[in-house]
Amino acid sequence: MSKKEKSQATHIRRTARDWVFDIAIIVFFCLFTLICVFPFYYLLINTISDNDLVTSGYVNFYPLVKSAAGQAVPGIQISNYVALQNVQDLGSSVLVTVARTILGTALMVITSAWAGYLVTKQKMWKRSFWYRFLVITMYFNAGLVPWYMNMLMMGLTDNFLAYIIPGMVAPYNIILVKTYIESIPTSLEESAVIDGATTSRVWLKIILPLSVPILATIAIFGAVGNWNSFQDSLLLMNNRPDLYTLQHRLYIYLNSSSNLGAMMSQGGQVSEQAAQSLLNQRVIRYTVSMVSIIPILLVYPFMQRYFVKGIMLGAVKG
């Protein structure tokens, strides 16, 4: 068969219905993408626009600033981001959040990798029992009050370690790692054992390098969870404002502005300083929200290829 005949044989004639269907799919996903992206875009343009225009509700589709004549014109200003350095305790909240994200994620990945490897070993003592016990914890828990009492008895209230220790063992991530490791040819490990490698050495030199996709996947889970964590800071750090996370600080700004807004809407008397504080809190809320989102938006594109590959390979076996 000649090249021309092969080309004609493989060519699929598309009908008008096919073209309409393709166009409809493209339009649908474009609209869906726009719906997903617009909230982030709206947040961004409100942080780089004039504060008075933001408060008045003029900023909807593009950033606006005031001209010399006092009119709203397209433009940007970054004074809100510069002013963040004057927000009380915001710097310490950022440091706490960054520290818990890096340390918590790193320790969680190491623990999940080691535990996931161990439960694949048939010679592990009571392997089936420990694995089933691990899975059960995914579906049953004692509740919020026993959890708080447990943290209190362990001395983890008003303690930075409360952000690190509870999240080191993540059953779901361990199961993902276990499933992925089981897809690695056992001949590699057997060869290393024949050469005299110990279990820990096999894990360090063979299993870890081959498990980069799944480790990157659970690292994304851990980093996003630690960065967005809020409840543990709210419940456990009552006497340590210096240990508040960024999300907790954002909650405080949101709560204070909501209280002032409620007083004004009910006709309550508030001072001019309090009214101005309401305006500032709204702008700060937008700006801090944007700052808390940016790191995840920047990191995820670089980790996405590992994320997709790790999930797909980790789902081969049950």
C-alpha positions as CSV (number, residue, x, y, z in Angstrom):
1,M,0.0,0.0,0.0
2,S,1.4,3.4,-1.0
3,K,1.8,6.4,1.3
4,K,-1.1,8.1,-0.5
5,E,-3.4,5.1,0.0
6,K,-2.4,4.8,3.7
7,S,-3.1,8.5,4.2
8,Q,-6.6,8.1,2.6
9,A,-7.2,4.9,4.7
10,T,-6.4,6.6,8.0
11,H,-8.2,9.9,7.2
12,I,-11.5,10.1,9.0
13,R,-14.1,12.3,7.4
14,R,-15.6,14.7,9.9
15,T,-19.2,15.7,9.6
16,A,-20.8,19.0,10.6
17,R,-22.1,17.4,13.8
18,D,-18.5,16.5,14.8
19,W,-17.4,20.1,14.3
20,V,-20.4,21.4,16.3
21,F,-19.7,19.0,19.1
22,D,-16.0,20.0,19.2
23,I,-16.8,23.7,19.2
24,A,-19.4,23.2,22.0
25,I,-16.8,21.3,24.1
26,I,-14.2,24.0,23.6
27,V,-16.7,26.8,24.5
28,F,-17.8,24.8,27.6
29,F,-14.3,24.3,28.9
30,C,-13.4,27.9,28.2
31,L,-16.4,29.1,30.2
32,F,-15.6,26.6,33.0
33,T,-12.0,27.8,33.1
34,L,-13.1,31.4,33.3
35,I,-15.5,30.6,36.2
36,C,-12.6,29.0,38.1
37,V,-10.0,31.7,37.4
38,F,-12.2,34.8,37.8
39,P,-12.4,34.7,41.6
40,F,-8.6,34.8,41.8
41,Y,-8.5,37.5,39.2
42,Y,-11.1,39.6,41.0
43,L,-9.2,39.3,44.2
44,L,-6.0,40.4,42.5
45,I,-7.5,43.5,40.8
46,N,-9.0,44.6,44.0
47,T,-5.6,44.5,45.8
48,I,-3.9,46.6,43.1
49,S,-6.7,49.2,42.7
50,D,-7.4,52.4,44.7
51,N,-8.8,51.5,48.1
52,D,-11.7,54.1,47.9
53,L,-12.8,52.7,44.5
54,V,-12.6,49.1,45.9
55,T,-14.8,50.1,48.9
56,S,-17.3,51.8,46.6
57,G,-17.6,48.8,44.4
58,Y,-16.3,50.2,41.2
59,V,-13.7,47.6,40.6
60,N,-15.2,44.6,38.8
61,F,-13.3,43.7,35.6
62,Y,-10.0,45.6,35.6
63,P,-7.9,47.6,38.2
64,L,-8.8,51.2,38.7
65,V,-7.0,54.2,40.3
66,K,-7.9,57.8,40.8
67,S,-6.5,60.4,38.3
68,A,-5.3,63.8,39.4
69,A,-8.8,65.1,38.7
70,G,-10.3,62.4,41.0
71,Q,-11.8,60.3,38.3
72,A,-11.5,56.5,38.1
73,V,-9.1,55.4,35.3
74,P,-7.5,52.1,34.5
75,G,-4.2,51.6,36.4
76,I,-2.5,49.7,39.2
77,Q,-0.9,50.5,42.5
78,I,1.0,48.2,44.9
79,S,0.7,50.3,48.0
80,N,-1.5,47.7,49.7
81,Y,1.2,45.1,49.4
82,V,3.8,47.6,50.7
83,A,1.5,48.4,53.6
84,L,1.4,44.8,54.7
85,Q,4.7,45.3,56.5
86,N,2.8,47.6,58.9
87,V,0.1,45.0,59.7
88,Q,0.6,43.9,63.3
89,D,1.9,40.3,63.7
90,L,1.5,39.5,60.0
91,G,5.2,38.8,59.6
92,S,5.3,36.3,62.4
93,S,2.2,34.6,61.0
94,V,3.9,34.2,57.6
95,L,7.1,32.8,59.2
96,V,5.0,30.3,61.3
97,T,3.1,29.2,58.3
98,V,6.2,28.8,56.1
99,A,8.0,26.9,58.9
100,R,5.1,24.5,59.5
101,T,4.6,23.9,55.8
102,I,8.3,23.0,55.2
103,L,8.9,21.0,58.3
104,G,5.5,19.4,58.5
105,T,5.5,18.4,54.8
106,A,9.1,17.1,54.9
107,L,8.5,14.9,58.0
108,M,5.2,13.7,56.7
109,V,6.8,12.6,53.4
110,I,9.6,10.8,55.2
111,T,7.3,9.0,57.6
112,S,4.8,8.0,54.8
113,A,7.6,6.7,52.7
114,W,9.1,4.6,55.5
115,A,5.8,3.3,56.8
116,G,4.5,2.6,53.3
117,Y,7.6,0.6,52.5
118,L,7.5,-1.4,55.7
119,V,3.8,-2.5,55.2
120,T,4.8,-4.0,51.9
121,K,7.2,-6.4,53.6
122,Q,5.8,-9.8,54.4
123,K,8.3,-10.4,57.1
124,M,7.1,-7.3,59.1
125,W,5.8,-8.4,62.5
126,K,1.9,-8.4,62.5
127,R,1.9,-6.6,59.2
128,S,-1.8,-7.2,58.4
129,F,-2.9,-6.1,61.8
130,W,-0.9,-2.8,61.7
131,Y,-2.1,-2.1,58.1
132,R,-5.7,-2.7,59.0
133,F,-5.4,-0.6,62.1
134,L,-3.9,2.2,60.0
135,V,-6.8,2.0,57.5
136,I,-9.4,2.1,60.3
137,T,-8.2,5.5,61.5
138,M,-9.2,7.0,58.2
139,Y,-12.9,6.3,58.9
140,F,-13.2,6.6,62.6
141,N,-12.1,9.2,65.1
142,A,-13.0,10.2,68.6
143,G,-14.1,13.7,67.8
144,L,-13.0,17.3,68.4
145,V,-13.2,17.3,72.2
146,P,-11.2,14.1,72.8
147,W,-8.7,15.3,70.2
148,Y,-8.3,18.6,72.1
149,M,-8.0,16.8,75.5
150,N,-5.4,14.5,74.0
151,M,-3.4,17.5,72.7
152,L,-3.7,19.1,76.1
153,M,-2.4,16.1,78.0
154,M,0.6,15.8,75.6
155,G,1.5,19.4,76.2
156,L,0.9,20.5,72.6
157,T,-1.2,23.5,73.4
158,D,0.6,26.8,72.8
159,N,3.4,24.8,71.3
160,F,4.7,24.9,67.7
161,L,5.1,21.1,67.7
162,A,1.3,20.9,67.6
163,Y,1.6,21.9,64.0
164,I,4.2,19.1,63.2
165,I,3.7,16.0,65.2
166,P,0.0,15.2,64.6
167,G,0.4,15.4,60.8
168,M,3.5,13.2,60.6
169,V,1.4,10.0,60.2
170,A,-1.1,10.4,57.3
171,P,-2.9,7.0,56.6
172,Y,-4.1,8.0,53.1
173,N,-0.6,9.0,52.0
174,I,0.9,5.9,53.5
175,I,-1.6,3.8,51.5
176,L,-0.7,5.7,48.3
177,V,3.0,5.1,48.9
178,K,2.4,1.4,49.7
179,T,0.5,0.9,46.5
180,Y,3.1,2.7,44.4
181,I,6.0,0.7,45.9
182,E,4.2,-2.6,45.2
183,S,4.4,-1.6,41.5
184,I,8.2,-1.5,41.6
185,P,9.8,-4.7,40.4
186,T,10.9,-6.8,43.3
187,S,13.9,-8.0,41.4
188,L,15.6,-4.7,42.1
189,E,15.3,-5.1,45.9
190,E,16.2,-8.8,45.7
191,S,19.4,-8.0,43.9
192,A,20.4,-5.4,46.5
193,V,19.7,-7.8,49.3
194,I,21.9,-10.5,47.7
195,D,24.7,-7.9,47.6
196,G,24.3,-7.4,51.3
197,A,22.1,-4.3,51.5
198,T,20.0,-3.9,54.7
199,T,16.4,-2.9,54.7
200,S,17.1,0.7,55.5
201,R,19.7,0.9,52.8
202,V,17.4,-0.6,50.2
203,W,14.8,1.9,51.1
204,L,17.2,4.9,51.0
205,K,19.1,3.9,47.8
206,I,16.5,2.2,45.7
207,I,12.9,2.7,46.9
208,L,13.1,6.5,47.5
209,P,14.7,7.5,44.2
210,L,12.2,5.3,42.3
211,S,9.3,6.8,44.3
212,V,9.8,10.4,43.5
213,P,6.4,10.8,41.6
214,I,4.3,9.5,44.5
215,L,6.4,11.4,47.1
216,A,5.9,14.6,45.1
217,T,2.2,13.9,45.0
218,I,1.8,13.5,48.8
219,A,4.1,16.5,49.3
220,I,1.6,18.6,47.4
221,F,-1.2,17.2,49.7
222,G,0.9,18.0,52.8
223,A,2.0,21.4,51.7
224,V,-1.5,22.6,50.7
225,G,-2.9,21.2,54.0
226,N,-0.3,22.8,56.2
227,W,-0.5,26.1,54.3
228,N,-4.2,26.3,54.6
229,S,-4.5,24.9,58.1
230,F,-6.6,27.0,60.4
231,Q,-8.4,24.9,63.1
232,D,-5.4,23.8,65.0
233,S,-4.1,27.3,65.3
234,L,-7.6,28.6,66.4
235,L,-8.0,25.9,69.1
236,L,-4.5,25.3,70.4
237,M,-2.8,28.7,70.4
238,N,-5.0,30.7,72.6
239,N,-2.2,32.2,74.7
240,R,0.4,32.4,71.9
241,P,-0.6,35.0,69.3
242,D,3.0,34.8,68.0
243,L,2.2,31.3,66.8
244,Y,-0.9,32.2,64.9
245,T,-0.9,30.9,61.3
246,L,-1.5,33.1,58.3
247,Q,-5.0,31.7,57.8
248,H,-5.8,32.3,61.5
249,R,-4.7,35.9,61.1
250,L,-6.9,36.3,58.0
251,Y,-9.8,35.0,60.1
252,I,-9.1,37.7,62.7
253,Y,-9.2,40.4,60.1
254,L,-12.4,39.0,58.6
255,N,-14.0,38.7,62.0
256,S,-13.1,42.3,63.1
257,S,-14.3,43.8,59.8
258,S,-17.6,41.8,60.0
259,N,-18.2,43.1,63.6
260,L,-17.7,46.7,62.5
261,G,-19.9,46.2,59.5
262,A,-22.7,44.8,61.6
263,M,-22.6,47.7,64.0
264,M,-22.8,50.2,61.1
265,S,-25.7,48.4,59.4
266,Q,-27.7,48.3,62.7
267,G,-27.3,52.1,63.1
268,G,-24.7,51.8,65.9
269,Q,-22.5,54.7,66.6
270,V,-18.9,54.1,65.6
271,S,-16.0,56.5,65.6
272,E,-14.4,57.8,62.4
273,Q,-11.3,55.8,63.3
274,A,-13.4,52.6,63.5
275,A,-15.1,53.3,60.2
276,Q,-11.7,53.8,58.6
277,S,-10.5,50.6,60.2
278,L,-13.4,48.8,58.5
279,L,-12.2,50.1,55.1
280,N,-8.6,49.1,55.9
281,Q,-9.7,45.7,57.2
282,R,-11.5,45.0,53.9
283,V,-8.5,45.9,51.8
284,I,-6.2,44.0,54.1
285,R,-8.4,40.9,53.9
286,Y,-8.2,41.0,50.1
287,T,-4.5,41.5,50.1
288,V,-3.6,38.9,52.7
289,S,-5.9,36.4,50.9
290,M,-4.0,37.0,47.8
291,V,-0.6,36.6,49.5
292,S,-1.8,33.3,51.1
293,I,-2.8,32.0,47.7
294,I,0.2,33.0,45.6
295,P,2.7,30.4,47.0
296,I,0.4,27.5,46.2
297,L,-0.3,28.9,42.7
298,L,3.4,29.2,42.0
299,V,4.4,25.8,43.3
300,Y,1.7,23.6,41.8
301,P,2.5,24.0,38.1
302,F,6.0,22.7,38.8
303,M,4.7,19.7,40.7
304,Q,1.7,18.9,38.5
305,R,3.5,16.4,36.3
306,Y,4.6,14.4,39.4
307,F,1.1,14.8,40.8
308,V,-0.6,13.2,37.8
309,K,2.0,10.5,37.3
310,G,2.0,9.6,41.0
311,I,-1.8,9.3,41.3
312,M,-2.1,7.2,38.1
313,L,0.7,4.8,39.1
314,G,-0.4,4.6,42.7
315,A,-3.9,3.6,41.6
316,V,-2.8,0.5,39.6
317,K,-3.2,-1.9,42.6
318,G,-5.6,-1.9,45.5
